[in-house]
Amino acid sequence: MDSEKRSVGRPKTCVPVDRVLLRKLREEKGFKQVDIAKAIGCAPSRMSQFEIGYKDGIPMDLLKHIALILEVDYVDLMVEEIPTH
């Protein structure tokens, strides 16, 4: 049973991203938000939140997965701080 333990409730590390670049790269590759969302296992609305400036950034595991899909280094999508609206 111990081997089945999950990290439920454990906070995920979120990082701020360049939302404009994220959208640009997605569109250049011909993906819709729903395509990326499906591939990373989240709701399309969440992908939309990432592109409009989700306040906590993107969880690192999802960012890495998105970067793989977009064929870029995940570091290139990161910014030092989240821009305010």
Secondary structure, DSSP 8 states (H G I E B T S, - for coil): -GGG---TT----EE-B-HHHHHHHHHHTT--HHHHHHHHTS-HHHHHHHHHT-TT-EEHHHHHHHHHHHTS-HHHHB-SS----
